[in-house]
Amino acid sequence: MGEFKFSDNYSDLCEETGTRAGFQFEFSCERCGDTFRSAFVPYKSGQAAEWLGRASGIFGGAFDCVADAVGGVSEGAFGVQRDKQFQEAIEQAEAHFHRCPRCTSHVCDTCWNSEAGLCLQCAPSAEVEVEAAYASGKVYAVGEKAANAGIVDGKHMDVGTRRQLVCPKCGAETSGAKFCPECGEKLAAEAHCTECGAKLADGAKFCGGCGAKVA
């Protein structure tokens, strides 16, 4: 089996001391983030030091020297054992991940294009891309249709009447209403000519500035 390297897509779950002392590593797919954990391998020297330390606390200092000795051996051997277990964990992970020769990412089976021999980031599935393009085109067409409908409706809107958007009495937003929704204050609604922008007199049928008929 060839060398299989992981750089930044793994987590070290090893514990040097305690009842859970042991070696375990978690590897993640660099595309979707799914993880795989290697089998837990207990570190007996670290566990022994923990139990002897507890016994020393219960029975006094009788176990202190033994616990210190075991702990010293544990500290010296942990690093060596960790490196060995990491290599074995990588071999386990090799069955769950593929290394893309183009981008060098490690990905899971779900994110691997077996036909192309590349990850789906570098060689997307043609079927998936077709469906994505179809959905994108559909959204674009609907948006274009809605925009055109809005243009038609907008042509019939009264844009010549200017309204107060903020109540001068209480400062509330009015959204163009004739009365303030907060305090009931009557709001001014000035009419302006849609042709020249001149202010229209109340009840005017024609603009006094350009003579255009008031809509």
SERO-4910 file (N, C-alpha, C, O; in steps of 0.05 Angstrom, whole numbers):
BEGIN
 pado doro    nc1    nc2    nc3   cac1   cac2   cac3    cc1    cc2    cc3    oc1    oc2    oc3
  Met    A     17    -24      0      0      0      0     17     25      0     35     27     17
  Gly    A     13     44    -19     29     67    -21     24     87      1      4     84     16
  Glu    A     42    107      4     39    127     24     14    144     19      8    152     -4
  Phe    A     -1    149     40    -26    164     38    -26    187     58    -28    182     82
  Lys    A    -23    211     49    -18    234     67    -43    250     71    -59    255     53
  Phe    A    -47    259     96    -68    278    103    -53    302    116    -35    298    132
  Ser    A    -61    326    109    -47    349    120    -65    363    140    -59    362    164
  Asp    A    -85    377    131   -101    394    149   -130    384    153   -146    397    165
  Asn    A   -136    361    142   -163    351    144   -166    327    163   -181    308    157
  Tyr    A   -152    329    185   -156    309    206   -154    321    233   -142    343    237
  Ser    A   -166    308    253   -166    318    281   -153    296    298   -159    273    295
  Asp    A   -136    305    316   -122    286    334   -139    284    359   -142    303    374
  Leu    A   -151    260    363   -168    255    387   -154    239    408   -166    229    427
  Cys    A   -127    237    406   -112    221    425   -112    233    453   -112    258    455
  Glu    A   -111    216    473   -108    225    501    -85    210    514    -84    185    513
  Glu    A    -67    225    526    -43    213    537    -47    200    564    -35    180    570
  Thr    A    -64    212    581    -69    201    607    -99    199    613   -115    210    598
  Gly    A   -105    185    634   -133    182    642   -144    155    634   -131    139    620
  Thr    A   -168    149    643   -181    123    637   -187    120    607   -191     98    597
  Arg    A   -188    143    593   -193    143    564   -168    147    548   -169    155    525
  Ala    A   -145    142    561   -120    145    547   -118    126    523   -123    102    526
  Gly    A   -112    137    500   -110    120    476   -107    137    451   -103    161    453
  Phe    A   -108    124    429   -103    136    403   -127    134    385   -138    112    381
  Gln    A   -135    157    373   -157    157    354   -155    183    338   -148    204    348
  Phe    A   -161    180    312   -159    203    294   -185    205    277   -197    185    271
  Glu    A   -192    229    271   -216    234    255   -208    248    229   -195    269    230
  Phe    A   -216    237    207   -210    248    180   -235    259    168   -257    248    172
  Ser    A   -233    280    153   -256    293    140   -253    296    110   -231    301    100
  Cys    A   -276    294     97   -276    299     68   -272    329     63   -286    345     76
  Glu    A   -255    336     45   -249    365     41   -269    378     23   -267    402     16
  Arg    A   -290    363     14   -311    375     -2   -337    378     14   -348    400     15
  Cys    A   -346    357     26   -372    358     41   -369    358     71   -388    364     85
  Gly    A   -345    351     81   -340    352    110   -348    327    125   -344    326    149
  Asp    A   -358    306    112   -364    281    125   -339    270    137   -317    273    126
  Thr    A   -342    256    160   -318    247    175   -317    217    178   -337    203    176
  Phe    A   -293    207    183   -288    179    189   -269    178    212   -248    192    212
  Arg    A   -275    162    232   -258    158    256   -244    131    255   -256    111    250
  Ser    A   -218    132    261   -204    107    262   -212     92    288   -223    104    306
  Ala    A   -206     66    288   -212     50    312   -196     60    336   -173     66    333
  Phe    A   -209     61    359   -196     70    383   -176     48    393   -183     25    395
  Val    A   -151     57    398   -131     39    409   -123     48    436   -111     70    438
  Pro    A   -128     33    458   -122     42    485    -91     45    489    -75     30    479
  Tyr    A    -84     65    505    -56     69    513    -54     60    542    -59     75    560
  Lys    A    -46     35    546    -47     22    572    -28     35    592    -35     36    616
  Ser    A     -6     45    583     13     58    602      0     83    614      2     89    638
  Gly    A    -14     99    598    -28    123    607    -51    116    626    -56    130    646
  Gln    A    -65     94    619    -87     86    636    -77     75    663    -89     80    684
  Ala    A    -55     61    662    -43     49    687    -34     72    706    -39     70    730
  Ala    A    -22     93    695    -13    115    711    -37    129    725    -35    137    748
  Glu    A    -60    130    710    -84    142    722    -94    126    745   -101    137    766
  Trp    A    -96     99    741   -107     82    762    -88     81    787    -98     81    810
  Leu    A    -62     81    782    -43     81    805    -44    108    820    -41    108    844
  Gly    A    -49    129    805    -52    155    818    -76    156    835    -75    168    857
  Arg    A    -98    144    826   -122    143    842   -118    126    867   -127    133    889
  Ala    A   -104    103    864    -98     86    886    -81    100    907    -85     96    931
  Ser    A    -62    116    898    -45    131    916    -61    150    932    -56    154    956
  Gly    A    -82    162    920    -99    181    935   -116    167    956   -122    179    976
  Ile    A   -123    142    950   -140    127    969   -123    116    992   -131    117   1015
  Phe    A   -100    103    985    -84     89   1005    -60    104   1015    -43     93   1029
  Gly    A    -58    129   1009    -35    145   1018    -13    144    997    -18    140    973
  Gly    A     12    148   1006     35    151    987     48    125    980     69    125    968
  Ala    A     36    102    986     49     76    981     53     72    951     71     58    943
  Phe    A     35     83    934     37     79    906     50    102    890     51    101    866
  Asp    A     59    122    905     69    146    892     92    140    873     92    148    850
  Cys    A    112    125    883    136    120    867    129    103    843    140    108    821
  Val    A    111     84    847    104     67    824     89     83    803     94     80    779
  Ala    A     70    100    812     55    117    794     73    136    778     69    140    755
  Asp    A     93    148    793    112    166    779    128    152    759    133    163    737
  Ala    A    137    128    765    153    112    746    137    105    721    147    108    699
  Val    A    113     96    725     96     89    702     89    113    686     89    112    661
  Gly    A     84    136    699     79    161    685    102    170    668     99    180    646
  Gly    A    126    167    679    150    175    664    154    158    639    160    169    618
  Val    A    149    132    641    151    115    618    129    122    598    134    122    573
  Ser    A    105    129    608     83    136    590     90    161    574     85    161    550
  Glu    A    101    181    587    107    206    573    128    201    552    126    213    530
  Gly    A    147    184    557    169    180    538    159    164    514    169    168    492
  Ala    A    141    145    518    132    128    496    108    138    481    102    128    459
  Phe    A     94    157    492     69    166    479     73    177    451     59    169    432
  Gly    A     94    193    447     98    205    421    105    184    400     96    185    377
  Val    A    121    165    408    128    143    389    104    127    381    100    121    358
  Gln    A     88    120    401     64    104    396     43    120    379     29    109    362
  Arg    A     42    146    384     23    162    369     30    162    340     12    159    323
  Asp    A     55    166    333     63    166    305     57    139    291     48    139    268
  Lys    A     62    118    306     56     91    295     26     88    290     17     78    269
  Gln    A     10     96    310    -19     93    308    -31    111    286    -51    105    274
  Phe    A    -18    134    282    -27    153    262    -24    140    234    -42    143    217
  Gln    A     -2    127    229      3    114    204    -18     92    199    -27     88    177
  Glu    A    -24     77    220    -44     56    218    -72     68    213    -88     57    198
  Ala    A    -77     90    226   -103    104    222   -106    114    193   -127    113    181
  Ile    A    -84    123    181    -84    132    153    -90    109    135   -105    112    115
  Glu    A    -79     86    141    -85     62    124   -115     55    126   -127     46    106
  Gln    A   -127     58    150   -156     53    152   -172     74    136   -191     67    123
  Ala    A   -163     99    137   -177    121    123   -175    118     93   -192    127     78
  Glu    A   -154    105     83   -150    102     55   -173     88     41   -179     92     18
  Ala    A   -187     70     56   -209     56     45   -234     73     44   -254     65     31
  His    A   -234     97     56   -257    114     56   -254    140     41   -273    155     36
  Phe    A   -229    146     32   -224    171     18   -208    167     -8   -194    147    -11
  His    A   -211    186    -26   -196    186    -51   -180    212    -52   -190    233    -43
  Arg    A   -157    211    -63   -140    235    -67   -142    244    -96   -133    229   -114
  Cys    A   -153    267   -100   -156    278   -127   -129    285   -139   -115    301   -127
  Pro    A   -122    275   -162    -96    281   -174    -94    310   -184    -72    320   -190
  Arg    A   -117    323   -188   -117    350   -199   -113    371   -177    -96    388   -179
  Cys    A   -130    370   -156   -129    390   -135   -117    379   -109   -113    395    -90
  Thr    A   -110    353   -108    -98    339    -86   -115    338    -61   -105    332    -39
  Ser    A   -141    344    -63   -159    342    -40   -166    313    -35   -167    297    -53
  His    A   -172    308     -9   -181    281     -2   -212    282      1   -222    298     17
  Val    A   -226    266    -14   -255    266    -13   -266    239     -9   -253    218    -14
  Cys    A   -292    238      1   -305    212      6   -317    201    -20   -315    214    -41
  Asp    A   -328    177    -18   -340    164    -41   -362    181    -54   -364    182    -79
  Thr    A   -378    195    -38   -400    211    -48   -390    234    -65   -403    242    -84
  Cys    A   -366    244    -59   -355    267    -73   -335    260    -94   -319    276   -103
  Trp    A   -335    235   -102   -315    225   -121   -329    217   -147   -349    202   -147
  Asn    A   -318    227   -170   -328    220   -196   -310    196   -206   -289    200   -217
  Ser    A   -320    172   -202   -304    148   -208   -299    146   -238   -278    135   -246
  Glu    A   -317    156   -255   -314    154   -284   -291    171   -293   -275    163   -310
  Ala    A   -288    195   -281   -267    214   -289   -241    210   -273   -220    218   -281
  Gly    A   -244    197   -250   -220    193   -233   -212    219   -219   -189    223   -213
  Leu    A   -232    237   -215   -227    263   -202   -249    268   -182   -270    255   -182
  Cys    A   -245    287   -164   -266    295   -146   -288    310   -161   -283    321   -183
  Leu    A   -311    312   -149   -333    326   -162   -329    356   -164   -343    369   -180
  Gln    A   -311    366   -148   -304    395   -151   -290    400   -177   -294    421   -190
  Cys    A   -272    381   -184   -257    385   -209   -272    373   -233   -269    383   -255
  Ala    A   -288    352   -229   -303    340   -251   -332    336   -242   -339    314   -234
  Pro    A   -348    357   -243   -376    355   -234   -391    335   -250   -385    330   -273
  Ser    A   -412    324   -238   -429    305   -252   -445    320   -273   -458    340   -268
  Ala    A   -444    310   -298   -458    323   -320   -488    324   -315   -501    344   -320
  Glu    A   -500    302   -304   -528    301   -298   -536    323   -277   -557    336   -280
  Val    A   -519    326   -257   -525    346   -236   -523    374   -248   -540    391   -242
  Glu    A   -503    379   -265   -500    405   -277   -523    412   -295   -532    435   -297
  Val    A   -534    392   -310   -556    396   -327   -581    405   -311   -594    424   -318
  Glu    A   -586    391   -289   -609    398   -273   -606    425   -259   -625    440   -257
  Ala    A   -581    431   -251   -576    457   -239   -580    480   -259   -591    501   -252
  Ala    A   -570    475   -284   -574    495   -305   -603    499   -311   -612    521   -316
  Tyr    A   -618    477   -312   -647    478   -317   -661    495   -296   -677    512   -303
  Ala    A   -655    489   -271   -668    504   -249   -660    533   -250   -677    551   -245
  Ser    A   -635    539   -256   -626    567   -257   -640    582   -280   -648    605   -277
  Gly    A   -642    568   -303   -656    581   -326   -685    586   -320   -696    606   -328
  Lys    A   -698    568   -306   -726    571   -299   -730    595   -280   -749    610   -284
  Val    A   -713    597   -261   -715    620   -242   -710    646   -257   -724    666   -252
  Tyr    A   -691    646   -275   -685    670   -291   -710    678   -308   -717    702   -309
  Ala    A   -722    658   -321   -745    664   -338   -768    674   -322   -782    693   -331
  Val    A   -773    662   -299   -795    671   -282   -790    700   -272   -808    716   -272
  Gly    A   -765    706   -265   -758    733   -256   -762    753   -278   -772    775   -274
  Glu    A   -754    746   -303   -758    763   -326   -788    768   -331   -796    791   -337
  Lys    A   -804    747   -329   -833    750   -334   -845    767   -312   -862    784   -318
  Ala    A   -837    764   -287   -848    780   -265   -840    809   -269   -855    827   -263
  Ala    A   -815    814   -278   -806    841   -282   -823    855   -304   -830    878   -301
  Asn    A   -828    841   -325   -845    852   -347   -873    858   -337   -885    878   -344
  Ala    A   -884    840   -321   -911    844   -309   -911    869   -291   -930    884   -291
  Gly    A   -889    872   -276   -887    895   -259   -885    921   -275   -896    942   -266
  Ile    A   -872    921   -298   -871    944   -315   -898    952   -325   -906    976   -325
  Val    A   -914    932   -333   -941    937   -342   -958    949   -320   -972    969   -324
  Asp    A   -957    938   -296   -972    948   -274   -963    976   -266   -979    993   -258
  Gly    A   -936    980   -267   -925   1005   -259   -934   1028   -276   -936   1051   -267
  Lys    A   -940   1023   -301   -949   1044   -319   -977   1055   -311   -984   1077   -320
  His    A   -992   1040   -295  -1018   1049   -287  -1018   1060   -259  -1039   1068   -248
  Met    A   -995   1062   -246   -993   1072   -219   -992   1103   -220   -982   1115   -238
  Asp    A  -1004   1115   -199  -1004   1144   -196   -977   1153   -184   -972   1150   -161
  Val    A   -960   1163   -201   -934   1172   -192   -932   1202   -190   -912   1213   -181
  Gly    A   -954   1216   -197   -954   1245   -196   -961   1255   -169   -954   1278   -162
  Thr    A   -974   1239   -152   -982   1248   -126   -959   1242   -106   -951   1220   -102
  Arg    A   -949   1264    -94   -927   1261    -75   -939   1258    -47   -957   1272    -39
  Arg    A   -929   1239    -32   -939   1234     -5   -917   1235     16   -893   1231     10
  Gln    A   -925   1242     40   -906   1243     62   -901   1214     72   -919   1200     80
  Leu    A   -875   1206     72   -868   1179     81   -862   1178    110   -859   1156    122
  Val    A   -859   1201    123   -854   1203    152   -873   1223    164   -875   1245    154
  Cys    A   -887   1215    185   -907   1232    198   -892   1256    210   -874   1252    226
  Pro    A   -901   1281    204   -888   1304    216   -894   1308    245   -881   1323    259
  Lys    A   -915   1294    255   -923   1297    283   -908   1277    302   -897   1285    322
  Cys    A   -908   1251    295   -896   1231    313   -871   1218    301   -857   1203    315
  Gly    A   -865   1223    275   -841   1212    264   -843   1183    254   -823   1171    246
  Ala    A   -867   1171    255   -870   1144    246   -870   1142    215   -877   1161    201
  Glu    A   -861   1119    205   -862   1114    176   -890   1110    167   -905   1095    181
  Thr    A   -898   1122    145   -926   1121    137   -931   1103    113   -954   1095    108
  Ser    A   -910   1095     98   -913   1079     74   -931   1092     53   -944   1078     38
  Gly    A   -933   1118     54   -949   1132     34   -979   1134     40   -995   1141     23
  Ala    A   -987   1127     65  -1015   1128     72  -1025   1157     74  -1010   1176     77
  Lys    A  -1052   1160     74  -1064   1186     76  -1065   1196    105  -1065   1220    110
  Phe    A  -1065   1176    124  -1065   1183    152  -1043   1167    166  -1037   1144    158
  Cys    A  -1031   1178    186  -1009   1164    201  -1020   1140    214  -1040   1141    229
  Pro    A  -1007   1116    210  -1017   1092    223  -1012   1091    253  -1022   1073    267
  Glu    A   -995   1110    263   -989   1110    292  -1006   1130    308  -1017   1123    329
  Cys    A  -1009   1154    297  -1023   1175    312  -1048   1185    298  -1063   1201    310
  Gly    A  -1053   1177    274  -1077   1185    259  -1075   1213    246  -1095   1222    235
  Glu    A  -1052   1226    247  -1049   1252    235  -1054   1251    205  -1044   1233    191
  Lys    A  -1069   1271    194  -1074   1272    166  -1048   1281    152  -1036   1301    160
  Leu    A  -1041   1267    131  -1016   1273    118  -1021   1287     92  -1040   1282     77
  Ala    A  -1003   1306     86  -1005   1321     61   -999   1304     37   -982   1286     38
  Ala    A  -1014   1308     16  -1011   1293     -9  -1011   1313    -32  -1032   1319    -43
  Glu    A   -987   1323    -39   -985   1342    -61   -985   1328    -88   -970   1308    -91
  Ala    A  -1000   1339   -107  -1001   1327   -134   -982   1343   -152   -981   1368   -151
  His    A   -967   1329   -168   -949   1342   -187   -954   1331   -215   -962   1308   -219
  Cys    A   -949   1348   -235   -953   1340   -263   -933   1318   -270   -909   1320   -264
  Thr    A   -943   1298   -284   -925   1276   -292   -908   1283   -316   -889   1269   -322
  Glu    A   -915   1306   -329   -900   1314   -353   -877   1333   -346   -854   1329   -354
  Cys    A   -884   1354   -331   -863   1375   -324   -856   1376   -295   -837   1390   -288
  Gly    A   -871   1362   -278   -865   1362   -249   -875   1385   -234   -870   1387   -210
  Ala    A   -890   1403   -246   -901   1426   -232   -923   1418   -212   -937   1398   -216
  Lys    A   -925   1433   -190   -945   1427   -170   -973   1433   -181   -977   1453   -194
  Leu    A   -992   1414   -177  -1019   1418   -187  -1037   1428   -165  -1035   1421   -142
  Ala    A  -1054   1446   -173  -1074   1457   -154  -1095   1435   -149  -1100   1418   -165
  Asp    A  -1107   1437   -125  -1128   1417   -118  -1150   1418   -138  -1161   1439   -144
  Gly    A  -1158   1394   -149  -1180   1392   -168  -1173   1400   -196  -1191   1400   -213
  Ala    A  -1148   1407   -202  -1140   1416   -229  -1143   1393   -248  -1136   1370   -242
  Lys    A  -1153   1399   -272  -1156   1379   -293  -1133   1381   -313  -1127   1362   -328
  Phe    A  -1120   1405   -314  -1097   1409   -332  -1075   1422   -316  -1079   1438   -298
  Cys    A  -1050   1416   -324  -1027   1428   -311  -1025   1457   -318  -1027   1464   -341
  Gly    A  -1020   1474   -298  -1017   1502   -303   -990   1509   -314   -985   1532   -323
  Gly    A   -971   1490   -314   -944   1495   -324   -940   1488   -352   -927   1502   -367
  Cys    A   -952   1466   -361   -948   1457   -389   -974   1451   -403   -974   1446   -427
  Gly    A   -996   1451   -389  -1022   1446   -402  -1029   1417   -405  -1049   1411   -417
  Ala    A  -1012   1399   -395  -1018   1370   -398  -1042   1363   -382  -1047   1375   -360
  Lys    A  -1057   1344   -392  -1081   1335   -378  -1073   1319   -353  -1055   1302   -355
  Val    A  -1086   1324   -331  -1080   1310   -306  -1092   1282   -308  -1116   1279   -314
  Ala    A  -1076   1262   -303  -1086   1234   -305  -1106   1229   -282  -1116   1206   -280
***
